[in-house]
Amino acid sequence: MRCPFCHKDQADRVLDTRPAEDGAVVRRRRQCKACNRRFTTYERVETTTIRVIKKDGTRVPFDRSRIQSGLQRACWKRPVSDKQMDSLISKVEAEIEKNFETEVQSKFIGEQVMQFLRELDQVAYVRFASVYLKFQDVRDFVNEVNSVVEDSNENF
Ligand SMILES: [Zn+2]
């Protein structure tokens, strides 16, 4: 990194690194080893953060914690551990990486979460689905519950 004061391209010392407002950029405080002056750089992070296309068309960086908070609500008082939730999110992430390069519809994420959650805990699944699919009335809810029950009957 060329020093903006003495213009020497000598190795500098990174004093501090933190994300800038835009998540794709980090702000680094550096100190030039030649003149000891300090300067700040803004650097693009090279990791390709996939972007999520929301229903209204806006795009946000993929964020595990968004899935996590939805899962925690669905799994409230259910026998699902943080570790299981974490591995579910990782499975969803792997599916995204397998199928998309830069952008993914939020719908795909919701469907993946539902699919894996259905295998994990059916009560949590129905809770998640009722929020995610925005069930219009109690009939939708009953239909979804029935489809879960039918599926589990097939498994026995
Ligand atoms: Zn310098």
py3Dmol code that shows the C-alpha trace and the ligand (Angstrom):
import py3Dmol

protein = """\
ATOM      1  CA  MET A   1       0.000   0.000   0.000  1.00  0.00           C
ATOM      2  CA  ARG A   2       1.589   3.262  -1.144  1.00  0.00           C
ATOM      3  CA  CYS A   3       1.839   5.795   1.665  1.00  0.00           C
ATOM      4  CA  PRO A   4      -0.095   8.987   0.787  1.00  0.00           C
ATOM      5  CA  PHE A   5       2.472  11.129   2.654  1.00  0.00           C
ATOM      6  CA  CYS A   6       5.939   9.932   1.685  1.00  0.00           C
ATOM      7  CA  HIS A   7       4.714   7.884  -1.311  1.00  0.00           C
ATOM      8  CA  LYS A   8       6.956   4.999  -0.396  1.00  0.00           C
ATOM      9  CA  ASP A   9       5.482   1.653  -1.246  1.00  0.00           C
ATOM     10  CA  GLN A  10       7.039   0.065   1.763  1.00  0.00           C
ATOM     11  CA  ALA A  11       5.248  -2.464   3.904  1.00  0.00           C
ATOM     12  CA  ASP A  12       2.914  -0.817   6.342  1.00  0.00           C
ATOM     13  CA  ARG A  13       1.378  -1.970   9.543  1.00  0.00           C
ATOM     14  CA  VAL A  14      -2.371  -2.506   9.824  1.00  0.00           C
ATOM     15  CA  LEU A  15      -3.483  -1.003  13.107  1.00  0.00           C
ATOM     16  CA  ASP A  16      -7.164  -1.677  12.874  1.00  0.00           C
ATOM     17  CA  THR A  17      -9.653  -3.268  10.487  1.00  0.00           C
ATOM     18  CA  ARG A  18     -13.377  -2.763  10.606  1.00  0.00           C
ATOM     19  CA  PRO A  19     -16.271  -3.028   8.214  1.00  0.00           C
ATOM     20  CA  ALA A  20     -17.279   0.263   6.639  1.00  0.00           C
ATOM     21  CA  GLU A  21     -20.968   1.142   6.284  1.00  0.00           C
ATOM     22  CA  ASP A  22     -21.302  -0.788   3.058  1.00  0.00           C
ATOM     23  CA  GLY A  23     -20.713  -4.383   4.117  1.00  0.00           C
ATOM     24  CA  ALA A  24     -18.589  -5.074   1.047  1.00  0.00           C
ATOM     25  CA  VAL A  25     -15.884  -2.646   2.121  1.00  0.00           C
ATOM     26  CA  VAL A  26     -13.465  -2.680   5.037  1.00  0.00           C
ATOM     27  CA  ARG A  27     -11.794   0.327   6.544  1.00  0.00           C
ATOM     28  CA  ARG A  28      -8.194  -0.145   7.606  1.00  0.00           C
ATOM     29  CA  ARG A  29      -6.040   2.147   9.714  1.00  0.00           C
ATOM     30  CA  ARG A  30      -2.480   1.755   8.520  1.00  0.00           C
ATOM     31  CA  GLN A  31       0.851   3.075   9.633  1.00  0.00           C
ATOM     32  CA  CYS A  32       3.629   3.618   7.112  1.00  0.00           C
ATOM     33  CA  LYS A  33       6.851   1.917   8.170  1.00  0.00           C
ATOM     34  CA  ALA A  34       8.964   4.536   6.395  1.00  0.00           C
ATOM     35  CA  CYS A  35       7.542   7.769   7.851  1.00  0.00           C
ATOM     36  CA  ASN A  36       5.360   6.365  10.633  1.00  0.00           C
ATOM     37  CA  ARG A  37       2.400   8.446   9.555  1.00  0.00           C
ATOM     38  CA  ARG A  38      -1.023   6.952   9.751  1.00  0.00           C
ATOM     39  CA  PHE A  39      -3.615   6.750   7.024  1.00  0.00           C
ATOM     40  CA  THR A  40      -6.925   5.070   6.333  1.00  0.00           C
ATOM     41  CA  THR A  41      -7.770   2.866   3.389  1.00  0.00           C
ATOM     42  CA  TYR A  42     -11.095   1.545   2.197  1.00  0.00           C
ATOM     43  CA  GLU A  43     -10.763  -1.841   0.578  1.00  0.00           C
ATOM     44  CA  ARG A  44     -13.206  -4.006  -1.202  1.00  0.00           C
ATOM     45  CA  VAL A  45     -13.499  -7.426   0.365  1.00  0.00           C
ATOM     46  CA  GLU A  46     -12.773 -10.137  -2.136  1.00  0.00           C
ATOM     47  CA  THR A  47     -15.172 -12.714  -0.787  1.00  0.00           C
ATOM     48  CA  THR A  48     -18.187 -12.872  -3.050  1.00  0.00           C
ATOM     49  CA  THR A  49     -21.092 -12.215  -0.793  1.00  0.00           C
ATOM     50  CA  ILE A  50     -24.179 -13.428  -2.536  1.00  0.00           C
ATOM     51  CA  ARG A  51     -27.041 -10.959  -2.687  1.00  0.00           C
ATOM     52  CA  VAL A  52     -30.604 -11.777  -1.847  1.00  0.00           C
ATOM     53  CA  ILE A  53     -33.355 -10.409  -4.080  1.00  0.00           C
ATOM     54  CA  LYS A  54     -36.294  -9.621  -1.859  1.00  0.00           C
ATOM     55  CA  LYS A  55     -39.940  -9.764  -2.917  1.00  0.00           C
ATOM     56  CA  ASP A  56     -40.015  -6.014  -3.549  1.00  0.00           C
ATOM     57  CA  GLY A  57     -36.975  -6.323  -5.830  1.00  0.00           C
ATOM     58  CA  THR A  58     -34.464  -4.743  -3.453  1.00  0.00           C
ATOM     59  CA  ARG A  59     -31.201  -6.575  -2.888  1.00  0.00           C
ATOM     60  CA  VAL A  60     -29.487  -7.172   0.425  1.00  0.00           C
ATOM     61  CA  PRO A  61     -26.308  -9.101   1.243  1.00  0.00           C
ATOM     62  CA  PHE A  62     -26.961 -12.679   2.320  1.00  0.00           C
ATOM     63  CA  ASP A  63     -27.026 -12.780   6.084  1.00  0.00           C
ATOM     64  CA  ARG A  64     -27.208 -15.982   8.134  1.00  0.00           C
ATOM     65  CA  SER A  65     -28.594 -14.129  11.125  1.00  0.00           C
ATOM     66  CA  ARG A  66     -31.764 -13.292   9.204  1.00  0.00           C
ATOM     67  CA  ILE A  67     -32.504 -16.981   8.718  1.00  0.00           C
ATOM     68  CA  GLN A  68     -31.456 -17.668  12.268  1.00  0.00           C
ATOM     69  CA  SER A  69     -33.944 -15.267  13.814  1.00  0.00           C
ATOM     70  CA  GLY A  70     -36.783 -16.782  11.778  1.00  0.00           C
ATOM     71  CA  LEU A  71     -35.691 -20.251  12.834  1.00  0.00           C
ATOM     72  CA  GLN A  72     -35.438 -19.326  16.482  1.00  0.00           C
ATOM     73  CA  ARG A  73     -38.999 -18.054  16.421  1.00  0.00           C
ATOM     74  CA  ALA A  74     -40.202 -21.252  14.729  1.00  0.00           C
ATOM     75  CA  CYS A  75     -38.250 -23.512  17.085  1.00  0.00           C
ATOM     76  CA  TRP A  76     -39.286 -21.783  20.290  1.00  0.00           C
ATOM     77  CA  LYS A  77     -39.673 -24.451  23.004  1.00  0.00           C
ATOM     78  CA  ARG A  78     -39.032 -27.178  20.465  1.00  0.00           C
ATOM     79  CA  PRO A  79     -36.276 -29.763  20.904  1.00  0.00           C
ATOM     80  CA  VAL A  80     -34.066 -28.162  18.278  1.00  0.00           C
ATOM     81  CA  SER A  81     -30.583 -27.130  19.388  1.00  0.00           C
ATOM     82  CA  ASP A  82     -28.629 -24.091  18.236  1.00  0.00           C
ATOM     83  CA  LYS A  83     -26.227 -26.510  16.637  1.00  0.00           C
ATOM     84  CA  GLN A  84     -29.006 -28.101  14.585  1.00  0.00           C
ATOM     85  CA  MET A  85     -30.224 -24.678  13.502  1.00  0.00           C
ATOM     86  CA  ASP A  86     -26.694 -23.739  12.586  1.00  0.00           C
ATOM     87  CA  SER A  87     -26.190 -26.828  10.466  1.00  0.00           C
ATOM     88  CA  LEU A  88     -29.566 -26.249   8.808  1.00  0.00           C
ATOM     89  CA  ILE A  89     -28.464 -22.764   7.805  1.00  0.00           C
ATOM     90  CA  SER A  90     -25.201 -24.187   6.478  1.00  0.00           C
ATOM     91  CA  LYS A  91     -27.139 -26.668   4.355  1.00  0.00           C
ATOM     92  CA  VAL A  92     -29.246 -23.820   2.969  1.00  0.00           C
ATOM     93  CA  GLU A  93     -26.081 -21.836   2.280  1.00  0.00           C
ATOM     94  CA  ALA A  94     -24.558 -24.804   0.449  1.00  0.00           C
ATOM     95  CA  GLU A  95     -27.684 -25.120  -1.706  1.00  0.00           C
ATOM     96  CA  ILE A  96     -27.482 -21.433  -2.575  1.00  0.00           C
ATOM     97  CA  GLU A  97     -23.813 -21.710  -3.518  1.00  0.00           C
ATOM     98  CA  LYS A  98     -24.509 -24.776  -5.603  1.00  0.00           C
ATOM     99  CA  ASN A  99     -27.316 -23.132  -7.588  1.00  0.00           C
ATOM    100  CA  PHE A 100     -26.501 -19.441  -7.767  1.00  0.00           C
ATOM    101  CA  GLU A 101     -23.441 -17.338  -8.376  1.00  0.00           C
ATOM    102  CA  THR A 102     -24.195 -13.780  -7.374  1.00  0.00           C
ATOM    103  CA  GLU A 103     -27.876 -13.383  -6.588  1.00  0.00           C
ATOM    104  CA  VAL A 104     -30.623 -15.548  -5.181  1.00  0.00           C
ATOM    105  CA  GLN A 105     -34.356 -14.960  -4.771  1.00  0.00           C
ATOM    106  CA  SER A 106     -35.460 -14.829  -1.134  1.00  0.00           C
ATOM    107  CA  LYS A 107     -38.167 -17.294  -2.159  1.00  0.00           C
ATOM    108  CA  PHE A 108     -35.549 -19.954  -2.836  1.00  0.00           C
ATOM    109  CA  ILE A 109     -34.052 -19.455   0.621  1.00  0.00           C
ATOM    110  CA  GLY A 110     -37.458 -19.699   2.294  1.00  0.00           C
ATOM    111  CA  GLU A 111     -38.247 -22.891   0.422  1.00  0.00           C
ATOM    112  CA  GLN A 112     -34.903 -24.439   1.347  1.00  0.00           C
ATOM    113  CA  VAL A 113     -35.372 -23.556   5.006  1.00  0.00           C
ATOM    114  CA  MET A 114     -38.844 -25.093   4.957  1.00  0.00           C
ATOM    115  CA  GLN A 115     -37.622 -28.245   3.289  1.00  0.00           C
ATOM    116  CA  PHE A 116     -34.865 -28.871   5.822  1.00  0.00           C
ATOM    117  CA  LEU A 117     -36.975 -27.768   8.761  1.00  0.00           C
ATOM    118  CA  ARG A 118     -39.675 -30.191   7.753  1.00  0.00           C
ATOM    119  CA  GLU A 119     -37.189 -33.038   8.164  1.00  0.00           C
ATOM    120  CA  LEU A 120     -35.995 -31.649  11.478  1.00  0.00           C
ATOM    121  CA  ASP A 121     -39.120 -30.706  13.409  1.00  0.00           C
ATOM    122  CA  GLN A 122     -42.619 -30.674  12.033  1.00  0.00           C
ATOM    123  CA  VAL A 123     -44.099 -28.277  14.567  1.00  0.00           C
ATOM    124  CA  ALA A 124     -41.327 -25.780  13.876  1.00  0.00           C
ATOM    125  CA  TYR A 125     -41.890 -26.355  10.193  1.00  0.00           C
ATOM    126  CA  VAL A 126     -45.585 -25.489  10.371  1.00  0.00           C
ATOM    127  CA  ARG A 127     -44.807 -22.409  12.446  1.00  0.00           C
ATOM    128  CA  PHE A 128     -42.200 -21.262   9.974  1.00  0.00           C
ATOM    129  CA  ALA A 129     -44.446 -22.002   7.024  1.00  0.00           C
ATOM    130  CA  SER A 130     -47.361 -20.113   8.559  1.00  0.00           C
ATOM    131  CA  VAL A 131     -45.225 -17.002   8.765  1.00  0.00           C
ATOM    132  CA  TYR A 132     -43.371 -17.524   5.536  1.00  0.00           C
ATOM    133  CA  LEU A 133     -46.310 -18.520   3.360  1.00  0.00           C
ATOM    134  CA  LYS A 134     -48.492 -15.904   5.099  1.00  0.00           C
ATOM    135  CA  PHE A 135     -51.405 -18.262   5.555  1.00  0.00           C
ATOM    136  CA  GLN A 136     -54.547 -16.324   4.731  1.00  0.00           C
ATOM    137  CA  ASP A 137     -56.855 -18.200   7.024  1.00  0.00           C
ATOM    138  CA  VAL A 138     -57.077 -21.178   9.292  1.00  0.00           C
ATOM    139  CA  ARG A 139     -57.890 -23.450   6.332  1.00  0.00           C
ATOM    140  CA  ASP A 140     -54.452 -22.863   4.791  1.00  0.00           C
ATOM    141  CA  PHE A 141     -52.949 -23.728   8.113  1.00  0.00           C
ATOM    142  CA  VAL A 142     -54.950 -26.944   8.418  1.00  0.00           C
ATOM    143  CA  ASN A 143     -54.087 -27.920   4.839  1.00  0.00           C
ATOM    144  CA  GLU A 144     -50.393 -27.526   5.544  1.00  0.00           C
ATOM    145  CA  VAL A 145     -50.639 -29.480   8.784  1.00  0.00           C
ATOM    146  CA  ASN A 146     -52.530 -32.233   6.945  1.00  0.00           C
ATOM    147  CA  SER A 147     -49.855 -32.451   4.286  1.00  0.00           C
ATOM    148  CA  VAL A 148     -47.218 -32.859   7.001  1.00  0.00           C
ATOM    149  CA  VAL A 149     -49.293 -35.560   8.677  1.00  0.00           C
ATOM    150  CA  GLU A 150     -49.832 -37.377   5.372  1.00  0.00           C
ATOM    151  CA  ASP A 151     -46.128 -37.257   4.656  1.00  0.00           C
ATOM    152  CA  SER A 152     -45.202 -38.684   8.023  1.00  0.00           C
ATOM    153  CA  ASN A 153     -47.766 -41.461   7.577  1.00  0.00           C
ATOM    154  CA  GLU A 154     -46.049 -42.396   4.353  1.00  0.00           C
ATOM    155  CA  ASN A 155     -42.820 -42.747   6.247  1.00  0.00           C
ATOM    156  CA  PHE A 156     -44.200 -45.406   8.542  1.00  0.00           C
TER     157      PHE A 156
END
"""
ligand_1 = """\
1
ZN
Zn 5.070 7.124 4.627
"""
view = py3Dmol.view(width=600, height=400)
view.addModel(protein, "pdb")
view.setStyle({"model": 0}, {"cartoon": {"style": "trace"}})
view.addModel(ligand_1, "xyz")
view.setStyle({"model": 1}, {"stick": {}})
view.zoomTo()
view.show()
